[in-house]
Amino acid sequence: MASPTAAVSPAPAREVSVSRQPVLDADMGLLGFELLVDGAAAVVDALSDIGLETLTGGHVAWLPLDREMLLDGGPLPVRSDRVVLQLRAGDADDPHLLEVVSRLASRGTCVALDAFAYRPELEPLLDHAWAVKLDLATHGAEGLRAQVAALAGRELGLIATSVDTHADFALCRDLGFAAFQGAFLAEPEIVPGRAVPTQSVAALGTLSDLRSSVEFEDLERAIVRDVGLSHKLLRFANSAVFARRQLVGSVHEAMTLLGARPVRRWATALALAGVPDQPHSLLVTALVRARMCELLTDDAARSDRTFTVGMFSVINRLLGLPMREALDTLPLADDVVAALLRGEGAEGRCLRVVLAWELGDFTAGEGVAGGPERVARAYRDAVAWADETATSL
């Protein structure tokens, strides 16, 4: 008979459901990431189990906290200069909470009042807040103007949320907002008469025309024909990442060192990055989607195609065209086009899950083999891979 103190195998740790949404400045530069979690208490789990560096790639984390966490919880396992604490303003008329927020502010912690709507009883809390978050979808354009007017004269950062179009972005920027969140990052800014960047499209077309093939010779010819890609591939192969004593001197050598499939993916990401006047955070979004789609596919033979679907899910934003017109510029396979336009097929189903998870809809994982935990694990791995990959481009 086993001893009562015999070791029992622990249950496997549950994956934390978390995603991140970029917080951008008026120049589309990345200020940090808001962590979207399945319940405010999951913030601590995410920080403890995954780690701030993995979740945000070294950028500032915007953490949603509720009243109970602030009043009853211990100190968060993060430095105060690496986080912005978000508190729903609806929880604010509470003397105990005011005391905690005041203490946090006195220590230099940035506190942002989330889902904010001005009312006089919030004045004491505003004295200690670093910023307020105003939701455009809630207030509407005129309501947003009224909120900004009510807050005039205070040294408060204004953060706009639900900024879903470039018209929304322009409105909020004109009203003096300093930071922005919403779907506008991945939405196309369509300007009539603007020329499509043909050089970048040509490079993407050459790479996408390889379809599901990863033939070494075809890929080598495609890269050699593009002087910019060739130069950057050699620079990448000779970087400190590989710590080689002898320099790589040709595209052929670089591909032999790295492998055809990684080079094709790297070259596609580099071509996307080469589209002018696009924020770096959009490239990271494309890389996260691509890697996550690949990790969620159940058909290893189609993983390259699924990766491509995730990568090209931002092509309309990059080219400033509706998705149908953007796809017409590229020789993509019919099933890839169907996945991107209508979410059809296995690749389209993967992309729908990825896009929903990106917005914090964690129920999207329930229809995936392996469930939400598999999706959570794929997202965590995709974020780490994308952040690392983006630094080499």
C-alpha positions in Angstrom: 0.0 0.0 0.0 1.3 3.4 -0.9 2.3 5.7 2.0 -0.1 8.5 2.7 2.8 10.9 2.0 3.7 9.3 -1.3 4.2 11.8 -4.1 1.2 12.4 -6.3 1.7 13.6 -9.9 0.5 17.2 -10.0 -2.2 18.1 -12.5 -0.8 19.9 -15.5 -0.8 23.7 -15.1 -3.7 25.4 -16.8 -2.7 27.7 -19.6 -3.6 31.3 -19.0 -6.0 32.9 -21.5 -4.4 36.2 -22.5 -4.0 38.4 -25.5 -2.5 41.8 -26.0 -3.7 45.0 -27.8 -1.3 47.6 -28.9 -1.5 51.1 -27.4 -0.2 53.6 -30.1 0.8 57.2 -30.1 -0.3 59.9 -32.6 2.5 58.8 -35.0 1.5 55.1 -34.8 4.4 54.3 -32.6 4.0 51.6 -30.0 3.6 52.8 -26.4 2.9 49.4 -25.0 0.3 46.6 -24.8 -2.9 46.3 -22.9 -3.2 42.7 -21.6 -6.7 41.3 -22.2 -7.3 38.5 -19.8 -10.2 36.1 -18.9 -11.1 38.0 -15.7 -9.1 40.6 -13.9 -7.7 38.2 -11.4 -6.0 36.4 -14.3 -3.6 39.3 -14.6 -1.5 38.0 -11.8 -1.5 34.5 -13.2 -0.4 35.8 -16.6 2.5 37.7 -15.1 3.6 34.9 -12.8 3.2 32.0 -15.3 4.2 33.7 -18.6 6.2 36.7 -17.5 6.0 40.4 -18.5 8.9 40.2 -21.0 7.3 37.4 -22.9 3.9 39.1 -23.0 5.0 42.5 -24.0 8.4 42.1 -25.7 9.9 44.6 -23.2 7.2 47.2 -23.8 5.1 48.8 -21.0 2.2 46.6 -19.9 -1.3 48.1 -19.4 -2.9 45.9 -16.8 -6.7 45.9 -16.0 -7.3 45.6 -12.3 -10.5 45.6 -10.3 -11.3 47.0 -6.9 -10.8 43.7 -5.0 -7.3 43.2 -6.5 -6.2 46.6 -5.5 -7.6 46.5 -2.0 -6.9 42.9 -1.1 -4.1 41.8 -3.4 -0.5 42.0 -2.6 2.0 43.9 -4.7 2.2 42.9 -8.4 5.3 41.0 -9.4 6.4 43.8 -11.7 8.3 47.1 -11.5 6.1 50.2 -11.3 7.9 51.8 -14.2 7.0 48.9 -16.5 3.2 49.0 -16.1 0.2 51.2 -16.3 -2.6 50.1 -13.9 -6.1 50.4 -15.3 -9.0 50.9 -13.0 -12.6 51.1 -14.2 -13.8 54.5 -13.2 -17.2 53.1 -12.2 -15.4 51.6 -9.1 -14.0 54.9 -8.1 -16.3 56.6 -5.6 -14.8 54.6 -2.7 -12.6 56.1 0.0 -10.6 53.0 0.5 -9.9 52.7 -3.2 -9.0 56.4 -3.3 -6.4 55.8 -0.6 -4.8 52.9 -2.5 -4.7 54.9 -5.8 -3.2 57.8 -4.0 -0.5 55.6 -2.5 0.3 54.1 -5.8 0.5 57.5 -7.5 2.8 58.7 -4.8 5.2 55.8 -5.6 5.3 56.8 -9.2 2.9 54.2 -10.5 0.8 55.3 -13.5 -3.0 54.8 -12.9 -5.4 55.1 -15.9 -9.1 55.4 -15.3 -10.7 53.0 -17.8 -14.2 53.3 -19.4 -14.3 56.9 -18.1 -17.3 59.2 -18.0 -16.9 62.5 -16.1 -19.0 63.2 -13.1 -18.1 65.6 -10.2 -17.7 62.9 -7.6 -14.7 61.6 -9.5 -12.7 64.8 -9.0 -10.7 63.4 -6.0 -9.6 60.4 -8.0 -8.7 62.5 -11.0 -6.2 64.3 -8.8 -4.2 61.1 -8.5 -4.8 59.6 -12.0 -2.1 59.7 -14.7 -4.6 59.3 -17.6 -8.2 58.5 -18.5 -9.4 56.2 -21.2 -12.4 57.4 -23.2 -14.4 55.0 -25.3 -15.5 56.4 -28.6 -18.1 53.7 -29.2 -19.7 54.6 -25.8 -19.6 58.4 -26.1 -19.8 59.0 -29.8 -18.1 61.9 -31.5 -20.1 64.7 -29.8 -20.0 63.0 -26.4 -16.2 62.6 -26.7 -15.8 66.3 -27.4 -17.9 67.0 -24.2 -15.7 64.7 -22.1 -12.5 66.3 -23.4 -14.0 69.8 -22.6 -14.9 68.6 -19.0 -11.3 67.5 -18.5 -9.6 70.6 -20.0 -6.9 72.2 -17.9 -5.9 69.0 -16.1 -2.5 67.4 -16.6 -4.1 64.1 -17.7 -3.2 61.9 -20.6 -6.1 61.2 -22.8 -6.4 57.7 -24.3 -9.0 56.9 -26.9 -10.4 53.4 -27.2 -12.6 51.7 -29.8 -10.7 53.6 -32.5 -11.8 51.3 -35.3 -11.3 53.4 -38.5 -8.8 56.0 -39.7 -11.5 58.6 -39.5 -11.9 57.8 -35.8 -8.1 58.1 -35.4 -8.1 61.5 -37.1 -11.0 62.7 -34.9 -9.3 61.7 -31.7 -6.0 63.0 -32.7 -7.5 66.4 -33.5 -9.2 66.4 -30.0 -5.8 66.1 -28.4 -5.6 62.4 -27.5 -2.1 61.1 -26.8 -2.7 57.4 -27.2 -5.1 55.2 -29.2 -6.4 51.6 -29.1 -8.7 49.8 -31.6 -9.0 48.0 -34.8 -7.7 50.9 -36.9 -4.2 49.5 -36.8 -5.2 46.7 -39.1 -7.8 48.5 -41.1 -6.8 49.9 -44.6 -6.4 53.7 -44.9 -7.9 54.1 -48.4 -6.7 57.2 -50.2 -8.2 57.7 -53.7 -5.4 58.1 -56.3 -2.6 56.8 -54.0 -0.2 54.6 -55.9 0.3 51.0 -54.7 3.9 50.3 -53.8 4.8 48.2 -56.8 8.2 47.2 -55.7 6.9 45.7 -52.5 4.0 44.0 -54.3 6.4 42.5 -56.8 8.5 41.0 -54.0 5.5 39.6 -52.2 4.1 38.3 -55.5 7.3 36.5 -56.3 7.3 34.8 -52.9 3.6 34.0 -52.8 3.7 32.6 -56.3 5.7 29.7 -54.9 2.4 28.5 -53.5 2.9 25.6 -51.1 6.2 24.7 -52.7 9.4 25.4 -50.8 11.7 24.4 -53.7 15.3 25.5 -52.8 16.2 26.6 -56.3 12.9 28.5 -57.0 13.3 30.4 -53.7 17.0 31.1 -54.4 16.2 32.6 -57.8 13.3 34.7 -56.3 15.6 36.2 -53.7 18.6 36.7 -56.0 16.4 38.8 -58.3 15.7 41.2 -55.5 18.9 43.0 -54.6 17.4 44.4 -51.3 16.2 41.0 -50.1 19.6 39.5 -51.0 21.5 42.1 -49.1 19.3 41.8 -46.0 19.4 38.0 -46.1 23.2 38.0 -46.1 23.3 40.6 -43.3 20.9 38.5 -41.3 22.9 35.3 -41.9 26.1 37.0 -40.8 24.5 38.6 -37.7 25.5 37.7 -34.2 22.4 35.4 -34.0 24.4 32.7 -35.7 27.9 33.5 -34.3 29.8 32.0 -37.3 33.5 32.5 -37.6 33.4 32.6 -41.4 31.2 35.1 -43.2 28.4 33.9 -45.4 29.1 35.2 -48.9 26.1 34.2 -51.1 22.4 33.7 -51.0 23.0 30.0 -51.6 25.2 29.7 -48.6 22.7 31.6 -46.5 19.9 29.4 -47.5 22.0 26.3 -46.9 22.7 27.6 -43.4 19.2 28.6 -42.5 17.0 26.2 -44.5 14.6 27.0 -47.4 11.4 27.2 -45.3 12.6 29.6 -42.7 14.2 31.8 -45.4 11.0 31.9 -47.3 9.1 33.0 -44.3 11.7 35.5 -43.3 11.8 36.9 -46.8 8.0 37.3 -46.9 8.1 39.1 -43.5 10.9 41.3 -44.8 8.9 42.2 -48.0 5.9 43.1 -45.8 8.2 45.2 -43.6 9.4 47.0 -46.8 6.0 48.5 -47.6 6.6 52.2 -46.9 4.9 54.3 -44.2 3.6 51.4 -42.2 3.9 51.0 -38.4 6.3 48.3 -37.1 3.6 47.1 -34.8 1.5 46.0 -37.8 4.3 43.7 -38.9 4.4 42.2 -35.5 0.6 41.7 -35.7 1.1 39.9 -39.0 3.8 37.7 -37.6 1.8 36.7 -34.5 -1.2 35.8 -36.7 0.9 33.8 -39.1 2.7 31.8 -36.4 -0.5 31.2 -34.4 -2.4 30.0 -37.5 0.5 27.6 -38.2 0.4 26.2 -34.6 -3.3 25.7 -34.7 -3.4 23.8 -38.0 -4.1 20.1 -37.7 -2.6 19.3 -41.1 1.2 19.6 -41.0 1.3 19.4 -44.8 -0.7 22.6 -45.0 1.1 24.5 -42.3 2.9 26.7 -44.8 -0.4 27.7 -46.4 -2.0 28.4 -43.0 1.1 30.5 -42.1 0.6 32.5 -45.3 -3.0 33.2 -44.5 -2.1 34.7 -41.2 0.8 36.7 -42.7 -1.3 38.1 -45.5 -4.3 39.0 -43.3 -2.9 42.5 -43.0 -2.2 43.0 -46.8 -5.2 45.3 -47.2 -3.8 47.6 -44.5 -0.3 47.5 -46.0 -1.5 48.4 -49.5 -4.3 50.7 -48.5 -6.9 48.8 -50.5 -10.0 46.8 -49.8 -9.1 43.2 -49.2 -10.5 41.9 -52.5 -8.4 44.5 -54.5 -5.3 43.9 -52.4 -5.5 40.1 -53.0 -6.0 40.7 -56.8 -2.5 42.1 -56.9 -1.0 38.8 -55.7 -0.9 35.3 -57.3 -2.3 33.6 -54.2 -4.0 30.1 -54.4 -7.8 30.1 -54.5 -8.2 28.5 -51.0 -5.9 31.1 -49.5 -8.0 33.9 -51.0 -11.2 32.2 -49.8 -9.7 32.0 -46.3 -8.8 35.7 -46.3 -11.9 37.0 -47.8 -14.6 34.8 -46.3 -12.9 32.7 -43.6 -13.5 29.5 -45.5 -11.7 26.2 -45.3 -9.4 24.9 -42.6 -7.1 27.9 -43.0 -10.0 30.4 -42.7 -11.3 28.7 -39.5 -7.8 29.0 -38.0 -7.7 32.7 -38.9 -11.2 33.3 -37.4 -10.0 31.8 -34.1 -6.8 33.9 -34.2 -8.7 37.2 -34.9 -11.2 36.5 -32.1 -8.5 35.6 -29.6 -6.6 38.8 -30.6 -9.7 40.8 -29.4 -9.9 38.9 -26.1 -12.8 36.6 -27.2 -11.4 33.5 -25.4 -14.5 31.4 -26.2 -13.1 31.1 -29.7 -10.9 28.3 -28.5 -13.8 26.0 -27.6 -14.2 24.7 -31.1 -10.5 23.9 -31.6 -9.1 20.5 -31.0 -7.3 20.8 -27.7 -9.6 23.6 -26.6 -8.8 27.1 -25.2 -5.6 25.8 -23.5 -4.1 24.9 -26.9 -5.0 28.3 -28.3 -3.6 30.0 -25.2 -0.4 28.1 -25.6 -0.2 28.9 -29.3 -0.8 32.6 -28.7 1.9 32.7 -26.1 4.4 31.0 -28.3 3.4 33.1 -31.3 4.0 36.3 -29.4 7.4 35.3 -28.3 8.4 34.2 -31.8 7.0 37.3 -33.5 8.8 39.7 -31.1 12.1 37.9 -31.6 11.6 37.7 -35.4 10.6 41.3 -35.8 13.9 42.5 -34.2 15.9 40.8 -37.1 14.0 42.6 -39.9 
